[in-house]
Amino acid sequence: MSLLCVADCASVIEAVPTNYHDPCEGDILRKFGWKQFVVVSCDYQFTDLLDTDEWQAARDLGKVGISPEGRLDFNQPNQDSFEIDGCGREVADEAEILIDFGTYQTKDDLSDFDYWKSLYQRHAGYRILPVDCNGIFYISDSYKAALVAGGGAITVAGESPGLEFSMPRTPMPLAGANPNFVYWTMQLQIKFTDVLCATYLPGVLTALGTDTPIP
């Protein structure tokens, strides 16, 4: 077998990653589940992603919001590959993943209809950060790289920490598992070309609260 394994001559072969699992520590299991997503206006650039005061100020300015509590179900990614040359070398294409979101949360004044209508009509101008039950945020590659690099305020010029998304299915109030209650259901779609990036953002959910309006 040839030792020539990097097709791109400019690439650098890095050291093999260190295994994160230490058997002596026993099983370290992470709870699975997603219940909310943060919405960020696509034209908003953070001066420091870790500054909870900035998150709260952005919320007050209508640049950041958080969804009602519900349930996000990630479907299997849809990803193809294509031949890049006549010798059969293939590369992976962009992956698409559909996320089903549903919530029983409504409002007596019917503002839940206004909220979902607003999000659906304006979603092209937003980015999202899904948040799991452990307080882990899915963020953009560029901001994850900035977090790893450290060295001061976490910001990336001209970039959003959120993920670009679309809404291929209109939000609808349907009967839930308990048919006596309305269950808002919709579908989000995100695209990516690599493993999604995750991080903790301490204090951000508290800064946003649970009733933040859509920008």
URJO-V207516 format. One line per field, one symbol per residue. ss: DSSP state (H for helix, E for strand, L for the rest). psi: psi as a letter, one per 30 degrees, with the letter a starting at -180 (. if undefined). burial: + if it has 24 or more other ideal C-beta (glycine too) atoms within 12 Angstrom, else -. A space follows every 50 residues. Layout:
ss = ???
psi = ???
burial = ???
This chain:
ss = LLLLLLLLLLLLLLLLLLLLLLHHHLLLLLLLLEEEEEEEELLLLLLLLL LHHHHHHHHHLLLEEELLLLEEEELLLELLEEELLLLLLEEELLEEEEEE EEELLLLLLLHHHHHHHHHHHHHHHEEEEEEELLLEEEELHHHHHHHHHL LLLLLLLLLLLLELEEEEEEEEEEELLLLLLEEEEEEEEEEELLLLEEEE LLLHHHHHLLLLLLL
psi = kkfjfjejfflkjlkkkkkfjjfffakjkkkkkkflkkkkkfgkkkfjfg jfeeeeeeeffgfklkllkbkkjklkkjklllkflfggkklklkkkkkjk klkfkakeggfeeeeeeeeeegffgllljkkafggkkklleeeeeeeeea hakjljkglkflkkllifkkkkjlkaejffkkjkklklklklglkkkllk ikfeeeefaghklk.
burial = ---------------------------------+++++++++-+++-+++ ---++--++---++++++-+++-+---------------------+++++ +++++------+--++--++--+-++++++++--++++++++++-++--- ---+++--+++++++-+---+-+--------+++++++++-+---++++- +--++-++---++++
